[in-house]
Structures are given as C-alpha cells and as structure tokens.
Amino acid sequence: MTRTEDIEISKDSKSKWHIRDHGRGLKYEHLTQKEDPEKLRDPHVIGKFGIGLKDAFATFDRKGVKVFVKSKYGDVTLSKSKKHYFEDIITLHACISSPSDPHFVGTEFIFDGVKDRDIEKAKDLFLRFSGEQVVETTTYGDVLQKKEKAARIYVNGVKVAEEENFLLSYNITSLTSAIRKALNRERSNVGRSAYSGRVKSILLSCEGKEVAEYLVNDLKEYYTGEMHDELKWIDVQEHAVKILNARERVVFFTTEELMHEKNMVDEAEKSGYKIVTIPENLKQRIQGSKDISGGPIRDLRQFYVEYDESFEFKFVDPGDLTSLEGRNFEMTDKILDLMGGKPRKIKEIRISETMRKELGSFIEPNGIWQGSDGRIIIKRSQLKSIEDYAGTLLHEVAHAISGTSDVTREFEDELTRQLGIISSRALD
C-alpha cells in the first residue's frame, strides 16, 4: 500500500528465519478484528479485517513455531492463558511490550522452528518470489510467462489456483464480485468459474506482439486437439489474429488453403510474409474485419487484393518487339477480321512483359480483358508463334463480347460462335 522497499527474507546463525517489510510498522490495534477503512479503499489489498494475521499466529502455535514480532510501536510475543470466567478454555494471547528499537522501520517477524522447505513453499505462493516474468500488463491484470508445466493464477500477486492446460499464467489485479466471493471462501483453490472471465478480459486487452504469438502458435495444435484452454475461446483467437496482423507482416491461411493454394503461399513467402495457420471457423470470423490498428486482416483474399492494387504492367512498345514478334502483332487486324472485325467495346490491344497473377492459381495468365478500360492485354511470350497469339487474342475477345469470365455458359457460347464464324470463312 505504501510502495516501500521489497520484503527481505533471511536466515540467521541460529537457524531462525526473519521476514521484514519496510512499511509503517505493526501496531497492537492491528491485532483487533475490525474493518480497516484504508484497506477497504485499496483494490489491491486482499486482507482487510485482521483475521489472517491472527489465524497465522494460531497456526504457528499449533505447529510449535515460536514467533517474535518487532516494530517501532512494540515487540509482540505469544502466550497462552485461561479464558476469563471460562477456566477450562485456554486461549492464545499476543503479549505487547515496549519496542526494543523505537526507530525500527517496518515490521519484522522472527520464526524459531520453521523449516527451510516451509519457507520455500510459502514464498512459492507469491508472484514476486515465483520467478515468472510479466509478458504484458493490462488494466485487468498481467500475462505471465509460465515457468512450470502448470500455469498459475494469482490475485494481486497471491497464488489462488493452478491450471494444468493453460498456455500462460495470469495475475489478476482488477477483481470481480465472483473473485471476491471465492476469496472469502477459499484462498488456495479458487475455482476456474470465478476467474475465467477475468483471464479472458486480460487477453482481450493485450496489444503486444509477444502475447499474440503465444496464442497464434498454439492455434497450430487446433487439429491435433492439443491446444491449450485459452485458445478454446474463439474471441481470444480472433483478438490474437488482430494483434499479430497489426504488428507483423503475416498472411493467415487455413490448412486446406495451404494444400490447395500452394502458389499463393509461395508468393506470400517470397514477398516476405510469415504464414500463419488458422482453423476454418476463425477464418470465417475474421474475413473482412479490421485489426487493432484499423487495417484489414490479411487472409488469402486480402493478400490478393493488396497484390492486385500494387501490381503494375510492364508494357512493351511495338517498336521494341523482335522482328518475329512484330510480324505476329501486325496480324492483329487480320485475325479480328476473321470473326467480323474488332468489336466496338475493345478500345486497345497491348503487349506486356508481366501479367497480373490470377486469384487462386496465382499464375500469370496469357491474356486479360480489362472491361473498365476497354483493353486487352496479352503476355509478350505469346508473340513467339502466330497460333499462340491468335488463340489468346480471340479468347480475350470472347470475354469482351460476353462480358463473362472463364467456365461460364455465356463465355462458352461466345467462343463456340467465334469458332463457327472462323471455320465458315476458312472453308469458303
């Protein structure tokens, strides 16, 4: 509460253990059972009524551990005596004497009879002694790097539960009513139902790349069934994707896409993107959505959109064609005359060194019809033979006239009509 120096834990030459803080010092009033207004106002304090301290004294006495407490307000020891008017009942009392050091800073507890392993077990209940590193801090609590096989759940730095199948550990600093009720009943075995909502809130508040990578990497185990429990929350999966998309150059593919869209995957890797595998249900959820920075999430389709927008054709001037390429290109009008001349909607026919790769196959097509510009673009390599050039040109003309794409009835009908016209003229 007072943000003082860290607690000191040490063992002296007589094998007595010392635990000291640097706070304001224990007063005899703190040994009375009552609500403390200051503690009640502080959300980071668990003990608020003084019960825990008295329970601890009683436990030490029952275990045969001698306790000496030292502060500038007085020294405290324990003794037993008969209860007034109830002679057969022996009660434990705190004996207060004048301070042995009136200038002592903080409070020191000195234990005689505590074993070393007990000290280690006790320290293990607190985050500050656990060695678990904070990965990210949020308004609801901290995400911690798991140190052992079982993850730990802390409340304000005190361990309240362990989780065998959690990916990370968590320190909850913003308590819900469910957590408070659970803490009033139990301190070391709080049920998951009390804190799972807060753990989810912590994860959904994270914005750092490191937490996102932990979560997304664990998603790879989705199909093996070995995924950790946090990743069973679909909104946590989605949030991890949104963080990673904003922080790194990634493209999200499903397992099926990795198998069937090999060319797209290769192109993404070649362009410097990291491939991240996600389950199909998550893909449906993120399609068309934005990441935490407001940018579009880059799945297969978005990757192609970005590629398409950045692509520029490398057009070739007719004067720069080779003699063979030039002769074949000069046959353009004669080829079009075979099927009745150039259609009006075709404004221009151009040759390009490079072609925009198609969605799905991600292979350069031999030709393309751009209806918005009234332009047919043909790949330069098609000019090596008149057959290749004529076939590609007429193919794109069929697209222009039908206004439809490959493998449609309208396109097939137009292509059939052209073949009929050209065959008729050839026979004549």
C-alpha positions as CSV (number, residue, x, y, z in Angstrom):
1,M,0.0,0.0,0.0
2,T,2.8,2.4,0.8
3,R,5.1,1.4,-2.1
4,T,8.1,0.8,0.1
5,E,11.2,-1.4,-0.5
6,D,10.9,-5.1,-1.2
7,I,10.3,-7.6,1.6
8,E,13.5,-9.2,3.0
9,I,13.7,-12.9,3.9
10,S,16.8,-14.2,5.6
11,K,18.1,-16.9,8.0
12,D,20.4,-16.0,10.9
13,S,23.2,-18.0,12.5
14,K,20.7,-19.6,15.0
15,S,18.6,-21.0,12.1
16,K,15.8,-18.5,12.8
17,W,14.0,-17.1,9.8
18,H,13.4,-13.3,9.5
19,I,10.8,-11.8,7.3
20,R,10.8,-8.0,7.2
21,D,9.0,-5.3,5.4
22,H,9.7,-1.5,5.3
23,G,6.2,-0.2,5.9
24,R,4.7,1.8,8.7
25,G,5.0,-0.9,11.4
26,L,2.6,-3.2,13.2
27,K,0.5,-1.7,16.0
28,Y,-1.3,-3.6,18.7
29,E,-4.6,-2.2,17.2
30,H,-3.9,-4.3,14.1
31,L,-4.4,-7.4,16.2
32,T,-8.1,-6.5,16.7
33,Q,-10.7,-7.8,14.4
34,K,-12.4,-5.0,12.6
35,E,-12.7,-3.5,9.1
36,D,-9.9,-1.2,8.1
37,P,-11.3,1.8,6.1
38,E,-7.9,2.4,4.3
39,K,-7.6,-1.2,3.2
40,L,-11.3,-1.3,2.1
41,R,-10.5,1.6,-0.3
42,D,-7.5,-0.1,-1.8
43,P,-8.5,-2.6,-4.6
44,H,-5.0,-4.3,-4.5
45,V,-5.3,-5.5,-0.9
46,I,-6.8,-8.9,-0.1
47,G,-6.7,-9.0,3.7
48,K,-9.0,-6.2,5.1
49,F,-10.2,-7.4,8.5
50,G,-7.1,-8.6,10.5
51,I,-8.4,-12.2,10.6
52,G,-5.5,-13.6,8.6
53,L,-2.8,-12.4,10.9
54,K,-4.5,-13.9,14.0
55,D,-5.1,-17.2,12.0
56,A,-1.4,-17.3,11.2
57,F,-0.4,-16.8,14.8
58,A,-2.7,-19.7,15.8
59,T,-1.3,-21.9,13.1
60,F,2.3,-21.3,14.2
61,D,1.4,-22.0,17.8
62,R,-0.3,-25.3,16.8
63,K,2.8,-26.3,14.8
64,G,5.2,-25.5,17.6
65,V,6.7,-22.5,15.9
66,K,7.8,-19.6,18.2
67,V,7.1,-16.1,16.8
68,F,8.6,-12.7,17.8
69,V,7.3,-9.6,16.1
70,K,9.3,-6.3,16.1
71,S,8.2,-2.8,15.2
72,K,8.8,0.7,16.4
73,Y,5.4,0.5,18.2
74,G,6.3,-2.5,20.3
75,D,7.5,-6.1,20.4
76,V,5.0,-8.9,20.2
77,T,5.2,-12.5,21.6
78,L,2.6,-15.2,22.1
79,S,1.5,-16.8,25.3
80,K,-1.4,-18.9,26.5
81,S,-3.7,-18.3,29.4
82,K,-7.1,-19.4,30.7
83,K,-10.1,-17.5,29.4
84,H,-11.7,-15.2,31.9
85,Y,-14.8,-16.8,33.5
86,F,-14.1,-20.0,31.4
87,E,-11.2,-21.5,33.3
88,D,-11.2,-24.8,31.3
89,I,-10.6,-22.9,28.0
90,I,-7.0,-22.0,27.1
91,T,-6.7,-19.1,24.7
92,L,-3.8,-17.7,22.8
93,H,-2.8,-14.1,23.5
94,A,-0.5,-11.5,22.0
95,C,1.8,-10.0,24.6
96,I,2.8,-6.4,23.8
97,S,6.0,-4.9,25.3
98,S,7.9,-1.7,24.8
99,P,9.8,-1.6,21.4
100,S,13.3,-2.9,21.6
101,D,14.1,-0.5,18.8
102,P,11.9,2.7,18.8
103,H,13.4,3.8,15.5
104,F,12.9,0.5,13.6
105,V,11.5,0.9,10.1
106,G,8.7,-1.5,9.1
107,T,7.8,-4.8,10.8
108,E,10.0,-7.9,11.3
109,F,8.7,-11.4,12.0
110,I,11.2,-13.8,13.5
111,F,10.4,-17.5,13.5
112,D,12.0,-20.3,15.5
113,G,11.1,-23.8,14.3
114,V,10.3,-23.1,10.7
115,K,12.0,-25.5,8.2
116,D,13.7,-24.2,5.1
117,R,11.4,-26.1,2.8
118,D,8.4,-24.5,4.5
119,I,9.8,-21.0,3.7
120,E,10.3,-22.0,0.1
121,K,6.8,-23.4,-0.1
122,A,5.4,-20.2,1.4
123,K,7.4,-18.0,-1.0
124,D,6.1,-20.0,-3.9
125,L,2.6,-18.7,-3.1
126,F,3.6,-15.2,-4.1
127,L,4.3,-13.9,-7.6
128,R,7.2,-11.7,-6.5
129,F,9.2,-14.8,-5.5
130,S,8.0,-17.2,-8.2
131,G,10.4,-16.0,-11.0
132,E,7.5,-15.8,-13.5
133,Q,8.2,-12.9,-15.9
134,V,5.5,-10.4,-16.9
135,V,4.8,-10.6,-20.7
136,E,2.3,-7.8,-20.8
137,T,0.3,-5.6,-18.4
138,T,-3.3,-4.6,-18.9
139,T,-6.0,-2.8,-16.8
140,Y,-7.3,-6.1,-15.7
141,G,-4.0,-7.8,-14.8
142,D,-0.8,-9.2,-16.1
143,V,0.0,-12.0,-18.6
144,L,2.9,-14.1,-17.2
145,Q,5.4,-16.4,-18.9
146,K,4.6,-19.9,-17.5
147,K,7.6,-21.2,-15.5
148,E,6.5,-24.8,-14.9
149,K,4.2,-27.3,-16.5
150,A,1.1,-26.0,-14.7
151,A,0.1,-22.4,-15.2
152,R,-0.7,-20.3,-12.2
153,I,-3.5,-17.8,-11.4
154,Y,-2.6,-15.0,-9.0
155,V,-4.8,-12.4,-7.5
156,N,-2.9,-9.3,-6.6
157,G,0.3,-11.4,-6.6
158,V,-1.1,-14.2,-4.4
159,K,-1.5,-17.6,-6.0
160,V,-5.1,-18.9,-5.8
161,A,-5.1,-21.7,-8.3
162,E,-3.1,-23.8,-10.8
163,E,-4.2,-24.7,-14.4
164,E,-2.7,-27.8,-16.0
165,N,-3.8,-26.9,-19.5
166,F,-3.4,-23.1,-19.6
167,L,-0.8,-21.7,-22.0
168,L,0.2,-18.8,-19.8
169,S,0.0,-17.7,-16.2
170,Y,-2.0,-14.6,-15.0
171,N,-2.0,-12.1,-12.2
172,I,-5.5,-10.6,-11.8
173,T,-5.4,-7.1,-10.4
174,S,-8.9,-5.9,-11.1
175,L,-11.2,-8.2,-9.0
176,T,-14.8,-9.1,-10.0
177,S,-17.5,-9.8,-7.4
178,A,-17.2,-13.6,-8.3
179,I,-13.5,-13.5,-7.4
180,R,-14.1,-11.6,-4.1
181,K,-16.8,-14.2,-3.1
182,A,-14.4,-17.0,-4.0
183,L,-11.6,-15.5,-2.0
184,N,-13.8,-15.2,1.1
185,R,-14.4,-18.9,1.0
186,E,-11.0,-20.2,-0.3
187,R,-7.6,-18.8,-0.9
188,S,-5.5,-21.6,-2.5
189,N,-8.1,-23.5,-4.6
190,V,-10.3,-20.9,-6.2
191,G,-12.4,-22.5,-9.0
192,R,-12.0,-21.5,-12.6
193,S,-15.6,-20.3,-12.9
194,A,-14.6,-17.4,-10.6
195,Y,-11.7,-16.1,-12.6
196,S,-12.1,-17.4,-16.2
197,G,-14.0,-14.2,-17.3
198,R,-11.2,-12.0,-15.9
199,V,-8.5,-14.1,-17.7
200,K,-10.4,-13.6,-20.9
201,S,-10.6,-9.9,-20.3
202,I,-6.9,-9.7,-19.7
203,L,-6.2,-11.5,-23.0
204,L,-8.7,-9.3,-25.0
205,S,-7.0,-6.2,-23.6
206,C,-3.5,-7.2,-24.8
207,E,-2.0,-5.4,-27.7
208,G,1.6,-6.7,-27.7
209,K,3.1,-9.0,-30.4
210,E,4.5,-11.4,-27.9
211,V,1.2,-12.5,-26.4
212,A,-0.3,-12.7,-29.9
213,E,2.5,-15.0,-31.0
214,Y,2.0,-17.3,-28.0
215,L,-1.7,-17.6,-28.8
216,V,-1.4,-17.9,-32.6
217,N,1.4,-20.5,-32.4
218,D,-0.8,-22.6,-30.1
219,L,-3.5,-22.5,-32.7
220,K,-1.4,-24.8,-34.8
221,E,-2.4,-27.6,-32.4
222,Y,-6.1,-26.9,-33.2
223,Y,-6.4,-30.0,-35.4
224,T,-4.4,-32.3,-33.1
225,G,-6.6,-31.5,-30.1
226,E,-3.6,-30.5,-28.0
227,M,-4.4,-26.8,-28.0
228,H,-4.4,-25.0,-24.6
229,D,-7.6,-24.0,-23.0
230,E,-7.4,-20.2,-23.6
231,L,-7.5,-20.9,-27.4
232,K,-10.9,-22.6,-27.0
233,W,-12.3,-19.1,-26.7
234,I,-13.0,-18.0,-30.3
235,D,-12.9,-14.3,-29.4
236,V,-9.4,-14.8,-27.9
237,Q,-8.3,-16.5,-31.2
238,E,-9.7,-13.6,-33.1
239,H,-8.0,-11.0,-30.9
240,A,-4.7,-12.7,-31.3
241,V,-5.0,-12.5,-35.1
242,K,-5.9,-8.8,-34.9
243,I,-2.8,-8.1,-32.8
244,L,-0.4,-10.1,-35.0
245,N,-1.8,-8.6,-38.2
246,A,-1.1,-5.1,-36.9
247,R,2.3,-5.9,-35.6
248,E,3.8,-8.2,-38.3
249,R,3.8,-9.0,-42.0
250,V,1.6,-12.1,-41.9
251,V,-0.9,-13.9,-44.1
252,F,-3.5,-16.2,-42.5
253,F,-4.2,-19.5,-44.3
254,T,-6.4,-22.4,-43.4
255,T,-4.9,-25.9,-43.6
256,E,-7.0,-26.6,-46.7
257,E,-5.7,-23.4,-48.4
258,L,-2.1,-24.4,-47.6
259,M,-2.7,-27.6,-49.6
260,H,-4.7,-26.2,-52.5
261,E,-3.3,-22.7,-52.9
262,K,0.4,-23.6,-53.0
263,N,1.3,-20.9,-55.5
264,M,-0.3,-18.2,-53.3
265,V,1.5,-19.5,-50.3
266,D,4.8,-19.5,-52.2
267,E,4.2,-16.0,-53.4
268,A,3.4,-14.7,-49.9
269,E,6.6,-16.2,-48.5
270,K,8.6,-14.9,-51.4
271,S,7.2,-11.4,-50.7
272,G,8.5,-11.6,-47.1
273,Y,5.2,-12.6,-45.3
274,K,5.0,-15.0,-42.4
275,I,2.5,-17.8,-43.0
276,V,0.1,-18.4,-40.0
277,T,-2.3,-21.3,-40.0
278,I,-5.8,-20.8,-38.6
279,P,-8.9,-23.0,-38.3
280,E,-11.7,-22.6,-40.8
281,N,-14.2,-21.2,-38.2
282,L,-11.7,-18.5,-37.3
283,K,-11.2,-17.6,-41.0
284,Q,-15.0,-17.1,-41.4
285,R,-14.9,-14.8,-38.3
286,I,-12.0,-12.6,-39.4
287,Q,-13.0,-12.2,-43.1
288,G,-13.4,-8.5,-44.0
289,S,-12.6,-7.4,-40.4
290,K,-10.0,-4.9,-39.2
291,D,-7.0,-5.4,-36.9
292,I,-6.4,-3.4,-33.7
293,S,-4.8,-0.6,-35.8
294,G,-7.7,-0.4,-38.2
295,G,-6.0,-2.2,-41.1
296,P,-7.6,-5.1,-43.0
297,I,-6.8,-8.5,-41.7
298,R,-4.7,-10.3,-44.4
299,D,-6.2,-13.6,-45.2
300,L,-5.8,-15.2,-48.7
301,R,-8.3,-12.9,-50.4
302,Q,-7.0,-9.8,-48.8
303,F,-3.4,-10.7,-49.7
304,Y,-4.5,-11.0,-53.4
305,V,-6.4,-7.6,-53.2
306,E,-3.2,-5.9,-51.9
307,Y,-1.1,-7.7,-54.6
308,D,-3.6,-6.6,-57.3
309,E,-3.6,-3.0,-56.1
310,S,0.2,-2.8,-56.1
311,F,0.7,-4.6,-59.5
312,E,1.9,-2.5,-62.5
313,F,2.0,-3.9,-66.0
314,K,5.3,-3.7,-67.9
315,F,4.1,-2.6,-71.3
316,V,6.2,-3.1,-74.4
317,D,6.2,-0.5,-77.2
318,P,5.6,-2.2,-80.6
319,G,8.8,-0.7,-81.9
320,D,10.8,-2.7,-79.2
321,L,9.4,-6.1,-80.4
322,T,11.7,-8.5,-82.2
323,S,11.1,-9.0,-85.9
324,L,9.1,-12.2,-85.3
325,E,7.1,-10.7,-82.5
326,G,6.4,-7.6,-84.7
327,R,5.2,-9.6,-87.6
328,N,2.8,-11.6,-85.4
329,F,1.5,-8.5,-83.7
330,E,0.9,-6.8,-87.1
331,M,-1.6,-9.7,-87.9
332,T,-3.9,-8.4,-85.2
333,D,-6.5,-6.8,-87.5
334,K,-6.4,-9.7,-89.9
335,I,-7.1,-12.1,-87.1
336,L,-10.0,-10.0,-85.9
337,D,-11.4,-9.7,-89.4
338,L,-11.8,-13.5,-89.4
339,M,-14.6,-13.1,-87.0
340,G,-16.2,-9.9,-88.3
341,G,-13.7,-7.2,-87.2
342,K,-12.7,-5.6,-83.9
343,P,-15.7,-5.2,-81.5
344,R,-16.5,-1.6,-80.6
345,K,-16.0,-2.2,-76.9
346,I,-12.4,-3.1,-77.5
347,K,-10.5,0.2,-77.5
348,E,-6.9,-1.0,-77.3
349,I,-4.7,-4.1,-77.5
350,R,-1.4,-4.0,-75.7
351,I,1.6,-6.3,-75.0
352,S,3.1,-6.6,-71.5
353,E,6.3,-8.4,-70.2
354,T,4.5,-9.2,-66.9
355,M,0.9,-10.1,-66.2
356,R,-1.2,-9.8,-63.1
357,K,-1.4,-13.2,-61.5
358,E,-4.8,-14.7,-61.0
359,L,-6.5,-15.3,-57.7
360,G,-6.4,-19.0,-56.7
361,S,-3.7,-20.3,-59.1
362,F,-1.5,-17.2,-58.7
363,I,-0.1,-17.9,-62.2
364,E,0.4,-15.3,-64.9
365,P,-2.4,-15.7,-67.5
366,N,-1.6,-15.4,-71.2
367,G,-4.1,-12.7,-71.7
368,I,-6.6,-10.5,-69.8
369,W,-9.6,-8.4,-70.7
370,Q,-10.0,-5.2,-68.7
371,G,-13.6,-4.1,-69.2
372,S,-13.3,-0.9,-67.3
373,D,-10.6,0.3,-69.7
374,G,-11.8,-1.5,-72.8
375,R,-8.4,-3.0,-73.1
376,I,-7.0,-6.4,-74.0
377,I,-3.5,-7.1,-72.6
378,I,-1.5,-10.1,-73.9
379,K,1.6,-11.6,-72.5
380,R,4.7,-11.0,-74.7
381,S,5.7,-14.7,-74.7
382,Q,2.5,-15.4,-76.8
383,L,4.0,-13.5,-79.8
384,K,6.6,-16.3,-80.4
385,S,4.0,-18.0,-82.6
386,I,1.0,-16.8,-84.6
387,E,-1.0,-19.7,-83.3
388,D,-0.4,-18.8,-79.6
389,Y,-1.1,-15.1,-80.3
390,A,-4.2,-15.6,-82.3
391,G,-5.7,-18.1,-79.9
392,T,-5.1,-15.8,-76.9
393,L,-6.4,-12.8,-78.7
394,L,-9.6,-14.5,-79.7
395,H,-10.0,-15.9,-76.2
396,E,-10.0,-12.4,-74.7
397,V,-12.3,-11.1,-77.5
398,A,-14.8,-13.7,-76.3
399,H,-14.5,-12.3,-72.8
400,A,-15.0,-8.8,-74.1
401,I,-18.2,-9.7,-76.1
402,S,-19.8,-12.0,-73.5
403,G,-18.8,-9.8,-70.5
404,T,-18.3,-13.0,-68.5
405,S,-15.4,-15.0,-67.1
406,D,-14.0,-18.4,-67.9
407,V,-16.0,-21.5,-67.3
408,T,-19.4,-19.8,-67.7
409,R,-22.1,-20.8,-70.2
410,E,-22.1,-17.3,-71.8
411,F,-18.4,-17.4,-72.4
412,E,-18.5,-20.9,-73.9
413,D,-21.4,-19.9,-76.2
414,E,-19.4,-16.9,-77.5
415,L,-16.3,-18.9,-78.0
416,T,-18.4,-21.5,-79.9
417,R,-19.9,-18.8,-82.0
418,Q,-16.5,-17.4,-83.0
419,L,-15.2,-20.9,-83.9
420,G,-18.2,-21.3,-86.2
421,I,-17.6,-18.0,-87.9
422,I,-13.9,-18.5,-88.4
423,S,-14.4,-22.1,-89.6
424,S,-17.1,-20.9,-92.1
425,R,-14.7,-18.3,-93.5
426,A,-11.8,-20.7,-93.7
427,L,-14.0,-23.2,-95.6
428,D,-15.1,-20.5,-98.1
